[in-house]
Amino acid sequence: MTVGEKIRKFRIDQGYTQKELAIMSGLSESAIRNYELGNRFPSSEQLEKIANSLKISPYAMSDPNFDTYVSVMHALFALEDQYGLHAYRDESGVPQLMFKDKGHDSLNMLDHIGAWADMYQKFRNEEITEKKYLDWKSQFPAEE
């Protein structure tokens, strides 16, 4: 989901028009419209104004980065929305992550995670070299 699509989603979820969001954030209505259409991209300052107006974290709308644990958490939230990733605690209380079936895309994701798990296990068991493992990652997905 693009930044513009996220702005639109959160705006609509909260029942605001583009004009109302523009007024609340101190931006023009055409700016909001162009962000949502993907014609323009908000600066981090503009994105923060929009997020504050919607009372959400700017990380919830920005493209994921992994510079902080908060950014990583929002990337995981995006995986929940798109692919059915869920967190739970096992019997001993240790947090775990699990993908639930959300249709074709999530099944493909599960297949790819399974391939990653297999390659990582081979690397850990020293069945393949680190170079081979890194090569596999850099060429993912391999042509089928």
N, C-alpha and C positions, 0 to 999 in steps of 0.2 A: 504494500500500500504506500503510495507516494505521500509526501508531506501535504500536498494540496488535498488529496483524498482524505487524509486524517483530519485536516482542518474542517472540511465539509462534514465528515462523520460526526465529530464532536459538536460542531455547531448545530447540526440537525438534531442530534441526540438531546441537546439541551433546549431545543425549540426556538432558536434564534434565526432571524433572517440574516442575509449578508449585510444588509444595512445596519441592523442592530449590532452585529458583531463589530462592524467598522466603527460605529460610534463608541462602543464600549472600549475598544482597543486604541482609539485615536488614530485610526488609519482610514483611508478612503474606501468606499464601497467597491470601487473598481480594483483596488489593490487586493481586497479579499477575493473578489471574483476571479482575478487573474491567478492568484495563488491556488485557488481551488481547481481551476482549469489546467494548471501546470504551465501557464504561459510565462509566469514569473515565479521566483523563489524568494521567500522572505529571508531577510538577514536574521541572525541570531537575536538581535534586539527586537525586530518586528515579531518574530516567532514567540519571544518571551511575552510581549504585550498581548498577543492573541491568547496564549496559554493562560496568562494571569486573568484575562477577561473571562475565560471559560472555567477558571478555578481548577486547572489541571497542571500537571508538571510539563514544562517545555520538552522534557525527554519523551513524553508520550506521543508527541507529534513530530519530533525530529527524526532524521535518519539515524539508525542505530550506530553507535560507536562503542568502543570497549575501553575507553580511557578510565572509567570509574565503575565501581560496582553498581551504582545507580543506573548507569547506561546499560550495563549488562542485564540488570533486572528488567529494564524496559524492552530490551531485545527479546528476553524470555517471554515477556507479556505478549509481544508481537507474534512469537511462535505459538503461543496459546491460541491467539485469535485465528491465525492462519492455518495451523496444522494440528491443533488439539493437544498441545503440550500441557501437561498438568503436573503440579507438585503434590507430593503426599509424603507421609512419614511411614516407614516400615515398622514392623513389630517392635523393634528396639528403639524407635524414635528418631532414626536417622533419615533426614530429608532425601527423597528420591525424585527423579523426573521420569515421566512416562508420556508417550504419545498415545492418544486415543484416536480411533478411526473417525476421521471427518470426511471420508470420501477418497476419491482417486489421488489427490495431492498428498494427503497424509499417508496413504499406503505407499506411494513412491518414496516419501520421506523415510518411512520405516525401512523400506528396502535399502535405501542408501545408508542409513545409520547402521543397519546390519552389516553391510559391506565394510563400512568404516571400522566397526567393532571387530570384524574378522581380520582386517589388515593390522589393526593396532595389536590384537592378540598375537599375531604372527611376529610382529616386531618385538613385543615384550618377551615372547618365548625364544627370541633370537633365531627364528626360522627365516627371517628376512633381515637385511641390513637397514640401518637408519636411512641411508641414501635411498634405498628402494621404497621405504615407507614415505619419505618426504617427496619423492618423485610421484608416487601414487597420489598423494594429496594435491600436489601442484597440477596434476593432469586430470583431476576429478571434475566432471564425470568422464570417464573414458568412453570413447565411442563404442557403441554396441553393435 
